[in-house]
Each structure stands twice: as structure tokens, then as C-alpha cells.
Amino acid sequence: MEGAPAEMGYQHGRMLAKTIRQMIKEGYIVKALYDRGYTDEYILTQSARMEKHFPPEYIEEMQGILKGLRAAGVDDVRYEDIRTAVTNAELSHHGPDAPPGCSNFAAWGKWTTDGRLLHGRNLDWNIDRGAQDGAVILVWRPTGGRPFMMVGWTGGIGSVSGMNSDGITFGEMTSSTSDETFDGLPLTLMMRRVLEKARTLDEAVQIVRDSPPTTGWNFVIGDGKIPGARALERDAAGCEVYAPMDPNEGEQTGHWAMEDAVRRTNHPIGAEKLKKVVARYCQRQGIPIPDMQAAIPLLQQQNSWQRYDWLGRQIQARPAGMDVPQALQLLANSPVKAGSTLHSWVFDPKNKAAYVAIAGSNPPAPAWSRTYTRIDLAQWFK
């Protein structure tokens, strides 16, 4: 897609009209929301709350998608349906509906063969509702802006995984807490905003911190130029940022930081957010809420902590030996691999390359079990 927002939207809608309609009217959106009891009134109300925070150019792009659909003969998709696709992450991930998976790691320096950044990620969402049927690599070349790509879905103007031409890489993980709201900028648009605007790691982190928050998320953001990365933990109450060897990622919460690497799964490292997560879990289980030291053994039994710990130890087991094949292996082995992995990738920003696998259909097959395709982005990132 190339040009002004309305033009890029039109190209998107015109080229992918049939798949957009299928996703919205028959496929994933129906199965993920309406078939699970979400009413149109609820969806429209919560989406409208988030739309108040949409940048005007994103609304122009969504209206462009609608015009492209009309030009292709699709006339039963509403603007509100496209908005639902944009706000779906918050709608379907709020509170107890949040999925249990997703893992991210970024390694460089002593852990890679030539010191460059490699950023890997599994999106463990759901492969039984057909989201993979609308999977697409989206590349934007906005007039006067920087090119960027996202591993996403037809009809969405953002996603949860991506990289830009300045070597910024971005992946997320659900991390629900008790401080969540629908009065903020949706996840997929916030992540797109970072890739569209950020030239440096510091700029990327600041955009996340400045964006109106919604539900609970963890992030890993990389910068291939430095190289380096940060882990972020964000909910409606605030955003904490963690560097390699961060003193706040330590024994006080049962975690351990690393040199030249960051990784996250589906729970917070920060003590305050972690207390909220433990309290929420104990309340649902009907058990007393322990203090933090007593809660650590409980935390360490959870799959999220086991993935976090395993990733760190596997990175350490490959000193100066990790290249793309070894990074992909981390995503395709237990406990990181999951039966619900929707997409899986390793980004190599120095070489402007992405290695991507998408879940299969009929029958559903997790992304890590399928072939990874190398996508050369150099031609698009000029």
C-alpha cells in the first residue's frame, strides 16, 4: 500500500475485498465475538469508546478500505465492522477472556553469531476460529513517511507484530491486570503508530508511554541499529520499561535479568503489577492472597513463568552461537511452542528480513509446525 491514508485504505480494500468480507461476515470476527455471545450493542459501544482516540488519518484509511470494498462489489460490510476488526484485540482479550499464551525474546551481542539483533515471537491466540484464513503481510509506504510492515490480517490497519525501515521491531503479549479500560488507543493502532513514527528505540518506547492505554499488555521492542531492546509492561495504571540486567527484574519477584537480551511472556515482572495479577488469580481460585515471597512458588508453577525461564536458559546455552535457525528452534520447542500458535516469526532488522510462519487450516496446525518463509523487505524499505 502506498500514498495518502485514504489511498492506502482503498488499495487494501480493493485488493483484498473477498477475504475482508469473509473474515468480517462469516469467519474470524463472527466466531471470535458474535458466536461467543458478544452482542452488536456491546461491540459498538466499546469500539466507539476506543474510536475517540483514533488519529484522524486512521479513520481516513478505514473509510478508504470501505470505498475499496464498494469498488470491488462488496456492499454488506459497514464502517463499524471495520472498526470492530481494529478494536478486536481489546474486545476479545479483556479480563478472563485473555488467552494464556504468547512469547517474545530479543537477543544480540554475546548471544548471536555476529552481534546483530534477532527478535523472535510466537503469537498464541487461537487457531480454531479461522484467524489464519485472513493472514497477510501488510506493507505500508506512506507519502512522506517511513515504510513499515506488519504480520496481520485483511481488513486491519494495524496488528500485533511488525518492523519498520529504521530497524525497529515490535511484538506483544497479553498480560491482563485489574487496571483495564476501553477508553484508550487500541493495541493494534498503538503498535502501528510506533512503527510508523519511531526512528529509534527511545522514540518507540516514548510513543508507547504517551499513548492512551487500554487493557494489559507486555511488549518487546528492538532496534537493530544499536543493537538493543526493551521490555515494557503496560496497563491502564501505567507503563514500566526494563533494560537488559535491569535491577527491578530480580529475586524480589522470582525473576532474573540477562545481558544483551530481554524476554517476556504473559505475566508482569514488576512487583506492583505482579501483586495485582496474584490477587486476581487467588480471588478466582477462592484462596487467600499471599505476600510476594509466598506467591513466588505459586507463580513459578505457571506456564507463563516456565516459558520466561526456559527462554532465558536456552539463550544462555547458545553463547555467540545463535543465528536465525537457532532462533527459530526456540519458538518450536516446549514449553514455548503451543497448539494455538497463530503466527511465529524471527525478525532480522540488520538484513531487512523477516522469517514468518502462519497457522494452517483444515485441519488447524500451529504456525511453528509449518514452514517459515523468508521475506526480503529491502525492496519495500527503500
PEGI-V969281 format. One record per residue. RES is the residue in three letters. SS is DSSP state (alpha for helix, beta for strand, coil for the rest). PSI is psi in radians with two decimals (999 if undefined). D_CENTER is the distance of its C-alpha to the mean C-alpha in whole Angstrom. Layout:
((RES	SS	PSI	D_CENTER) (RES	SS	PSI	D_CENTER))
This chain:
((MET	coil	2.46	21) (GLU	beta	2.48	23) (GLY	beta	-2.63	25) (ALA	coil	2.87	25) (PRO	alpha	-0.82	22) (ALA	alpha	-0.63	25) (GLU	alpha	-0.77	26) (MET	alpha	-0.68	22) (GLY	alpha	-0.75	22) (TYR	alpha	-0.79	25) (GLN	alpha	-0.77	24) (HIS	alpha	-0.91	21) (GLY	alpha	-0.68	23) (ARG	alpha	-0.76	26) (MET	alpha	-0.59	25) (LEU	coil	0.47	22) (ALA	alpha	-0.83	24) (LYS	alpha	-0.73	25) (THR	alpha	-0.65	22) (ILE	alpha	-0.81	20) (ARG	alpha	-0.76	23) (GLN	alpha	-0.78	23) (MET	alpha	-0.72	19) (ILE	alpha	-0.73	20) (LYS	alpha	-0.39	24) (GLU	alpha	-0.48	24) (GLY	coil	-2.14	21) (TYR	alpha	-0.83	17) (ILE	alpha	-0.71	18) (VAL	alpha	-0.81	21) (LYS	alpha	-0.61	20) (ALA	alpha	-0.45	17) (LEU	coil	-1.19	19) (TYR	alpha	-0.72	23) (ASP	alpha	-0.26	24) (ARG	alpha	0.20	22) (GLY	coil	0.00	25) (TYR	coil	2.28	23) (THR	coil	2.76	25) (ASP	alpha	-0.66	25) (GLU	alpha	-0.80	27) (TYR	alpha	-0.82	24) (ILE	alpha	-0.81	21) (LEU	alpha	-0.69	23) (THR	alpha	-0.85	24) (GLN	alpha	-0.64	20) (SER	alpha	-0.66	19) (ALA	alpha	-0.61	22) (ARG	alpha	-0.73	21) (MET	alpha	-0.58	18) (GLU	alpha	-0.45	20) (LYS	coil	-0.34	22) (HIS	coil	0.07	19) (PHE	coil	2.29	18) (PRO	coil	2.50	20) (PRO	alpha	-0.62	23) (GLU	alpha	-0.44	22) (TYR	alpha	-0.61	19) (ILE	alpha	-0.69	21) (GLU	alpha	-0.72	23) (GLU	alpha	-0.70	21) (MET	alpha	-0.71	20) (GLN	alpha	-0.57	24) (GLY	alpha	-0.70	24) (ILE	alpha	-0.77	22) (LEU	alpha	-0.74	25) (LYS	alpha	-0.67	28) (GLY	alpha	-0.69	27) (LEU	alpha	-0.77	27) (ARG	alpha	-0.71	30) (ALA	alpha	-0.48	31) (ALA	coil	0.06	30) (GLY	coil	0.17	32) (VAL	coil	1.97	29) (ASP	coil	0.11	31) (ASP	coil	0.22	29) (VAL	coil	2.19	26) (ARG	coil	2.81	26) (TYR	alpha	-0.72	24) (GLU	alpha	-0.53	23) (ASP	alpha	-0.70	21) (ILE	alpha	-0.68	19) (ARG	alpha	-0.66	18) (THR	alpha	-0.71	17) (ALA	alpha	-0.61	15) (VAL	alpha	-0.58	13) (THR	alpha	0.12	13) (ASN	alpha	-0.62	13) (ALA	alpha	-0.78	10) (GLU	alpha	-0.75	12) (LEU	alpha	-0.76	15) (SER	alpha	-0.14	14) (HIS	alpha	0.06	12) (HIS	coil	2.27	15) (GLY	alpha	-2.23	17) (PRO	alpha	-0.22	18) (ASP	alpha	-0.10	16) (ALA	coil	2.38	13) (PRO	coil	2.76	13) (PRO	coil	-0.09	14) (GLY	coil	-2.92	11) (CYS	coil	2.30	9) (SER	beta	2.51	10) (ASN	beta	2.49	9) (PHE	beta	2.60	12) (ALA	beta	2.25	14) (ALA	beta	2.61	18) (TRP	coil	-2.96	21) (GLY	alpha	-2.10	24) (LYS	alpha	-0.26	26) (TRP	alpha	-0.10	24) (THR	beta	2.76	23) (THR	coil	-0.62	26) (ASP	coil	0.24	27) (GLY	coil	-0.13	25) (ARG	coil	2.82	22) (LEU	coil	2.32	18) (LEU	beta	2.24	16) (HIS	beta	2.09	13) (GLY	beta	2.67	12) (ARG	beta	2.38	9) (ASN	beta	2.22	9) (LEU	beta	1.81	7) (ASP	beta	1.52	10) (TRP	coil	-1.56	10) (ASN	coil	2.28	14) (ILE	coil	0.15	16) (ASP	coil	-0.04	19) (ARG	coil	0.11	18) (GLY	coil	0.28	18) (ALA	alpha	-0.56	14) (GLN	alpha	-0.32	15) (ASP	alpha	-0.39	18) (GLY	alpha	0.33	17) (ALA	beta	2.47	14) (VAL	beta	2.58	15) (ILE	beta	2.06	14) (LEU	beta	2.24	14) (VAL	beta	2.15	16) (TRP	beta	2.39	18) (ARG	beta	1.36	21) (PRO	beta	2.50	22) (THR	coil	2.18	25) (GLY	coil	0.07	26) (GLY	coil	-3.06	22) (ARG	coil	2.44	20) (PRO	coil	2.60	19) (PHE	beta	2.77	15) (MET	beta	2.70	13) (MET	beta	2.47	10) (VAL	beta	1.90	9) (GLY	beta	-2.57	10) (TRP	beta	2.62	12) (THR	coil	2.43	16) (GLY	coil	-0.19	17) (GLY	coil	2.40	13) (ILE	coil	0.23	14) (GLY	coil	-3.10	10) (SER	coil	-2.84	7) (VAL	coil	0.19	3) (SER	beta	2.38	5) (GLY	beta	3.06	8) (MET	beta	2.57	12) (ASN	beta	3.07	15) (SER	coil	-0.22	18) (ASP	coil	0.18	19) (GLY	coil	0.28	17) (ILE	beta	2.24	14) (THR	beta	2.65	11) (PHE	beta	2.24	7) (GLY	beta	2.69	4) (GLU	beta	2.92	3) (MET	beta	2.42	6) (THR	beta	2.38	8) (SER	coil	1.33	11) (SER	coil	2.43	14) (THR	coil	-3.07	17) (SER	coil	-0.10	20) (ASP	coil	1.57	19) (GLU	coil	2.68	17) (THR	coil	2.79	18) (PHE	coil	0.04	18) (ASP	coil	1.19	19) (GLY	coil	-3.11	17) (LEU	coil	2.15	14) (PRO	coil	2.62	12) (LEU	alpha	-0.90	8) (THR	alpha	-0.58	8) (LEU	alpha	-0.62	11) (MET	alpha	-0.75	10) (MET	alpha	-0.69	8) (ARG	alpha	-0.73	10) (ARG	alpha	-0.74	13) (VAL	alpha	-0.86	12) (LEU	alpha	-0.55	12) (GLU	alpha	-0.55	15) (LYS	alpha	-0.49	17) (ALA	coil	2.30	17) (ARG	coil	-0.42	19) (THR	coil	2.91	19) (LEU	alpha	-0.74	17) (ASP	alpha	-0.72	19) (GLU	alpha	-0.70	18) (ALA	alpha	-0.81	14) (VAL	alpha	-0.73	15) (GLN	alpha	-0.64	17) (ILE	alpha	-0.73	15) (VAL	alpha	-0.81	13) (ARG	alpha	-0.58	16) (ASP	alpha	-0.28	18) (SER	coil	2.42	16) (PRO	coil	2.17	17) (PRO	coil	2.86	15) (THR	coil	-1.87	14) (THR	coil	-3.06	13) (GLY	coil	2.27	12) (TRP	beta	2.57	9) (ASN	beta	2.65	9) (PHE	beta	2.65	7) (VAL	beta	2.17	9) (ILE	beta	2.23	10) (GLY	beta	2.80	13) (ASP	beta	1.90	16) (GLY	coil	-0.28	18) (LYS	coil	-0.57	21) (ILE	coil	-0.95	22) (PRO	coil	2.81	21) (GLY	beta	3.06	19) (ALA	beta	2.85	15) (ARG	beta	2.63	15) (ALA	beta	2.37	13) (LEU	beta	2.49	12) (GLU	beta	2.09	13) (ARG	beta	2.38	13) (ASP	beta	-2.95	15) (ALA	coil	-0.27	17) (ALA	coil	-0.27	20) (GLY	beta	3.14	18) (CYS	beta	2.18	16) (GLU	beta	2.50	17) (VAL	beta	2.34	17) (TYR	beta	2.27	18) (ALA	coil	2.97	19) (PRO	coil	2.53	21) (MET	coil	0.62	24) (ASP	coil	2.25	23) (PRO	coil	-0.34	26) (ASN	coil	-0.06	24) (GLU	coil	1.31	22) (GLY	coil	-2.82	25) (GLU	alpha	-0.42	27) (GLN	alpha	-0.43	28) (THR	alpha	0.26	25) (GLY	coil	0.46	25) (HIS	coil	3.07	22) (TRP	coil	2.33	23) (ALA	coil	2.89	22) (MET	coil	2.70	22) (GLU	coil	2.54	24) (ASP	coil	0.54	22) (ALA	beta	2.60	18) (VAL	beta	2.63	16) (ARG	beta	2.66	14) (ARG	beta	2.73	12) (THR	coil	-2.16	11) (ASN	coil	0.44	12) (HIS	coil	2.72	15) (PRO	coil	2.66	16) (ILE	coil	-0.61	18) (GLY	coil	2.41	20) (ALA	alpha	-0.76	23) (GLU	alpha	-0.81	23) (LYS	alpha	-0.65	19) (LEU	alpha	-0.66	20) (LYS	alpha	-0.70	24) (LYS	alpha	-0.70	22) (VAL	alpha	-0.76	20) (VAL	alpha	-0.77	23) (ALA	alpha	-0.73	25) (ARG	alpha	-0.78	23) (TYR	alpha	-0.81	23) (CYS	alpha	-0.66	27) (GLN	alpha	-0.71	28) (ARG	alpha	-0.56	26) (GLN	alpha	-0.18	28) (GLY	coil	0.57	31) (ILE	coil	2.75	32) (PRO	coil	2.58	33) (ILE	coil	2.05	30) (PRO	coil	2.93	31) (ASP	coil	3.02	31) (MET	alpha	-0.76	28) (GLN	alpha	-0.64	31) (ALA	alpha	-0.41	31) (ALA	alpha	-0.38	28) (ILE	alpha	-0.81	27) (PRO	alpha	-0.60	28) (LEU	alpha	-0.78	27) (LEU	alpha	-0.73	23) (GLN	alpha	-0.22	24) (GLN	coil	-0.22	25) (GLN	coil	2.58	21) (ASN	alpha	-0.62	19) (SER	alpha	-0.79	16) (TRP	alpha	-0.67	19) (GLN	alpha	-0.66	20) (ARG	alpha	-0.75	17) (TYR	alpha	-0.85	17) (ASP	alpha	-0.76	20) (TRP	alpha	-0.76	20) (LEU	alpha	-0.79	18) (GLY	alpha	-0.77	20) (ARG	alpha	-0.59	23) (GLN	alpha	-0.64	22) (ILE	alpha	-0.76	21) (GLN	alpha	-0.48	25) (ALA	coil	-0.03	27) (ARG	coil	0.99	26) (PRO	coil	2.12	27) (ALA	coil	0.38	27) (GLY	coil	0.05	27) (MET	beta	2.18	23) (ASP	coil	-2.97	23) (VAL	alpha	-0.81	20) (PRO	alpha	-0.70	22) (GLN	alpha	-0.62	22) (ALA	alpha	-0.70	18) (LEU	alpha	-0.61	18) (GLN	alpha	-0.59	20) (LEU	alpha	-0.54	18) (LEU	alpha	-0.33	15) (ALA	coil	0.32	18) (ASN	coil	2.72	20) (SER	coil	2.59	20) (PRO	coil	0.10	19) (VAL	coil	-0.69	16) (LYS	coil	2.57	16) (ALA	coil	2.74	16) (GLY	coil	-0.17	18) (SER	coil	0.28	15) (THR	beta	1.99	12) (LEU	beta	-0.81	11) (HIS	beta	2.73	10) (SER	beta	2.42	11) (TRP	beta	2.82	11) (VAL	beta	2.19	13) (PHE	beta	2.38	13) (ASP	beta	1.38	17) (PRO	alpha	-0.54	17) (LYS	alpha	-0.67	21) (ASN	alpha	0.19	22) (LYS	coil	0.83	19) (ALA	beta	2.56	18) (ALA	beta	2.35	15) (TYR	beta	1.95	16) (VAL	beta	2.39	14) (ALA	beta	2.48	15) (ILE	beta	2.52	14) (ALA	coil	2.59	16) (GLY	beta	2.89	19) (SER	coil	2.79	21) (ASN	coil	1.19	25) (PRO	coil	2.82	25) (PRO	coil	2.40	21) (ALA	beta	2.30	20) (PRO	coil	2.61	17) (ALA	alpha	-0.73	15) (TRP	alpha	-0.30	16) (SER	alpha	-0.05	20) (ARG	coil	3.08	20) (THR	coil	2.34	21) (TYR	coil	2.34	18) (THR	beta	2.27	19) (ARG	beta	2.15	20) (ILE	beta	2.04	19) (ASP	beta	1.94	21) (LEU	coil	-0.03	20) (ALA	coil	-0.70	23) (GLN	coil	-0.47	24) (TRP	coil	-0.36	22) (PHE	coil	0.33	21) (LYS	coil	999	25))
